[in-house]
Amino acid sequence: QVQLVESGGGLVQTGGSLRLSCAASGRILSSYAMAWFRQAPGKERESVAAISWNGGNTYYVDSVKERFTISRDHAKNTLYLQMNSLKPEDTAVYYCAAAWSGTYYPALPTKANEYTYWGQGTQVTVSS
Protein backbone atom coordinates (compact mmCIF):
# COMPACT_ATOMS: atom_id res chain seq x y z
CA GLN A 1 0.00 0.00 0.00
CA VAL A 2 1.19 3.51 -0.81
CA GLN A 3 0.76 6.48 1.48
CA LEU A 4 1.21 10.01 0.15
CA VAL A 5 1.47 12.98 2.48
CA GLU A 6 1.49 16.53 1.14
CA SER A 7 2.98 19.51 2.95
CA GLY A 8 4.01 23.08 2.23
CA GLY A 9 0.65 24.71 1.69
CA GLY A 10 -0.33 27.96 3.33
CA LEU A 11 -1.41 31.56 2.87
CA VAL A 12 0.61 33.75 0.52
CA GLN A 13 0.10 37.09 -1.19
CA THR A 14 -0.33 37.51 -4.92
CA GLY A 15 3.06 37.18 -6.61
CA GLY A 16 4.48 35.05 -3.84
CA SER A 17 5.90 31.53 -3.94
CA LEU A 18 5.30 28.22 -2.23
CA ARG A 19 6.93 24.82 -2.54
CA LEU A 20 4.71 21.80 -2.04
CA SER A 21 6.15 18.43 -1.10
CA CYS A 22 4.62 14.97 -1.30
CA ALA A 23 6.37 12.29 0.71
CA ALA A 24 5.66 8.70 -0.24
CA SER A 25 5.90 5.68 2.01
CA GLY A 26 4.97 2.04 1.83
CA ARG A 27 6.52 1.55 -1.60
CA ILE A 28 9.34 2.97 -3.68
CA LEU A 29 7.72 5.09 -6.37
CA SER A 30 10.60 5.19 -8.85
CA SER A 31 8.44 3.29 -11.37
CA TYR A 32 5.38 5.46 -10.90
CA ALA A 33 4.20 8.53 -12.75
CA MET A 34 3.24 11.25 -10.29
CA ALA A 35 1.12 14.34 -10.52
CA TRP A 36 -0.35 17.32 -8.73
CA PHE A 37 -4.06 18.07 -8.91
CA ARG A 38 -6.06 20.87 -7.34
CA GLN A 39 -9.66 21.46 -6.44
CA ALA A 40 -11.21 24.82 -5.66
CA PRO A 41 -14.57 25.14 -3.89
CA GLY A 42 -17.42 24.36 -6.27
CA LYS A 43 -15.09 23.24 -9.04
CA GLU A 44 -13.97 19.89 -10.39
CA ARG A 45 -10.55 18.48 -9.58
CA GLU A 46 -8.04 19.80 -12.12
CA SER A 47 -4.75 18.35 -13.28
CA VAL A 48 -1.97 20.86 -12.60
CA ALA A 49 1.24 19.04 -13.49
CA ALA A 50 2.54 15.52 -14.02
CA ILE A 51 5.96 13.90 -14.28
CA SER A 52 7.06 10.56 -15.68
CA TRP A 53 8.82 7.88 -13.65
CA ASN A 54 12.26 9.08 -14.76
CA GLY A 55 11.49 12.81 -14.85
CA GLY A 56 12.04 12.94 -18.59
CA ASN A 57 8.48 13.87 -19.48
CA THR A 58 6.40 16.55 -17.82
CA TYR A 59 2.97 18.08 -18.32
CA TYR A 60 1.55 21.40 -17.17
CA VAL A 61 -1.93 22.82 -17.54
CA ASP A 62 -1.76 26.03 -19.58
CA SER A 63 -2.69 28.26 -16.65
CA VAL A 64 0.46 27.36 -14.67
CA LYS A 65 3.05 27.08 -17.45
CA GLU A 66 6.13 29.25 -16.82
CA ARG A 67 5.08 29.64 -13.15
CA PHE A 68 5.04 26.13 -11.68
CA THR A 69 7.73 23.44 -11.82
CA ILE A 70 7.19 19.78 -10.96
CA SER A 71 10.14 17.66 -9.89
CA ARG A 72 10.90 14.46 -8.00
CA ASP A 73 13.70 13.07 -5.88
CA HIS A 74 13.93 9.30 -6.10
CA ALA A 75 16.39 9.09 -3.21
CA LYS A 76 13.86 10.79 -0.93
CA ASN A 77 10.79 9.19 -2.57
CA THR A 78 9.36 12.70 -2.73
CA LEU A 79 7.50 14.79 -5.29
CA TYR A 80 7.69 18.58 -5.39
CA LEU A 81 5.76 21.47 -6.91
CA GLN A 82 7.51 24.84 -6.96
CA MET A 83 4.88 27.53 -7.41
CA ASN A 84 5.97 31.05 -8.32
CA SER A 85 4.06 34.21 -9.24
CA LEU A 86 1.00 32.89 -7.46
CA LYS A 87 -2.41 34.30 -8.34
CA PRO A 88 -5.71 34.28 -6.41
CA GLU A 89 -7.07 31.79 -8.96
CA ASP A 90 -4.43 29.31 -7.79
CA THR A 91 -6.29 29.03 -4.47
CA ALA A 92 -7.33 25.41 -3.98
CA VAL A 93 -6.62 22.21 -2.14
CA TYR A 94 -3.62 20.59 -3.83
CA TYR A 95 -3.35 16.81 -4.03
CA CYS A 96 -0.49 14.60 -5.12
CA ALA A 97 -1.16 11.30 -6.85
CA ALA A 98 0.74 8.28 -8.15
CA ALA A 99 0.09 5.85 -10.99
CA TRP A 100 1.98 2.75 -12.06
CA SER A 101 3.89 3.79 -15.18
CA GLY A 102 3.61 0.38 -16.82
CA THR A 103 -0.10 0.90 -17.38
CA TYR A 104 0.35 3.96 -19.59
CA TYR A 105 3.98 3.93 -20.80
CA PRO A 106 5.11 5.70 -22.91
CA ALA A 107 2.18 8.09 -22.40
CA LEU A 108 2.11 10.26 -19.29
CA PRO A 109 -1.18 10.01 -17.42
CA THR A 110 -2.76 13.38 -16.71
CA LYS A 111 -6.37 12.58 -15.78
CA ALA A 112 -7.58 12.00 -12.24
CA ASN A 113 -9.12 8.62 -13.07
CA GLU A 114 -5.72 7.40 -14.29
CA TYR A 115 -4.18 7.74 -10.82
CA THR A 116 -4.46 5.11 -8.14
CA TYR A 117 -2.94 6.60 -5.00
CA TRP A 118 -3.83 9.97 -3.52
CA GLY A 119 -2.72 12.14 -0.66
CA GLN A 120 -5.06 13.94 1.71
CA GLY A 121 -4.39 17.39 0.24
CA THR A 122 -2.85 20.65 1.39
CA GLN A 123 -4.57 24.03 1.25
CA VAL A 124 -3.05 26.85 -0.79
CA THR A 125 -4.62 30.27 -0.39
CA VAL A 126 -3.44 33.26 -2.41
CA SER A 127 -4.67 36.62 -1.18
CA SER A 128 -5.16 39.56 -3.53
N, C-alpha and C positions, 0 to 999 in steps of 0.2 A: 504494500500500500504506500502511496505517495502522499506526503503532507507538504503543503506550500503555505508559507507564512510571509505576508507582505509587511513592510514597514517603510517609514520615511514620509508618510503623508503629513498634512498639516495645513495651516492657514498662511497664505503668502499674498503679497500685494501684486497687482498687475505689473508685469515685466520681471517679476522675480523668478527664482529657480528652485527646484526641488529634485532630489534624487530618490527614487523608489527602489527598494530592494525586495527580492523574493527569495527566501531561503528554502531550499528543498531538503527533505529528510525522508528516510524510509527506502530510498532507492537512488542510485546514481543516475542523473538525468542527461548524461552525455550523449545518449542516443535519442533524445526527445527534442522535438520542436517546442519552442516556448513562446508565449505571447502575453501582451498586456491588453486588457479590455477595460472599458469604463462604462458606467451607467449613471446618468443624471436622473434626478427625480422626474417621473412621468415619461421617461424616454426608454427606448430599448437599449440593451447592452450593445456597445459599439466596439469593434476591433480597432485598437490604437496602433499597435506595432507587433511584429512577429519576427522571430529569428530561427534559422535552421539549426540543426544539431551541432554543426561545426562552425556556426557564425558566418558562413560564407554567403548566405542569402538572407536578406532582410526585407520587411514590408512596413510601410507606414501609410496610414490614412492621410489623405491630402491635407487635412486641416492641421496636422502636426509636423508635416515635412519641414525640414530646415530648423525646427525648434526642439524636437525630441530625438533622443538617440537610445536605441535598445542595444544592450550588450549582455554577455554572460561570462562567467568565470567558472570553468569546469572544476578547477581545483577546490573552489569553495562551494560548488553545487548551487550557485546563486545567479539569479537573473536581475538585471538592473534596467531602470528607465531614467535617463537624465532628461529633465524637462526644463527648458529655458524659455525666456520671453513668454511667461504664462499669461493667459487671458482669462477673463471671467467665464467664458464658455468652456474652459477646461475643467471647471468645477464638476466633480463627480466622485463616485466611489470607484477606485481602480483595483482591478483584479488581475492576478497573474494566473496562467494556465499552462498545462503541459500536455503534449500529445506524442504518442509513439511515432517516430519518424518513418518507420518501415511501412506504415499504413498509407502514407501519402507521397513518399519519396519518388521522383525528385521534386514534386510540387511542395510548396510551403503552405500548410494550412493557415487560414486566416479567419474562418468562421467559427462562431462559438460552439456550434454543434459538432465541430471537428476535434474539440479538445475534451480530454477525459478527466483531468485533474484540475481542481480549482482551489485557490486560496480564499480566505474569508473577506478580503478586501481592505483597503485603506482609504480614508477620506482625504480628498484634496479639495481645498476651498481657495479660490482666487478672488480677492476683494478688488473692487474697482476704485 
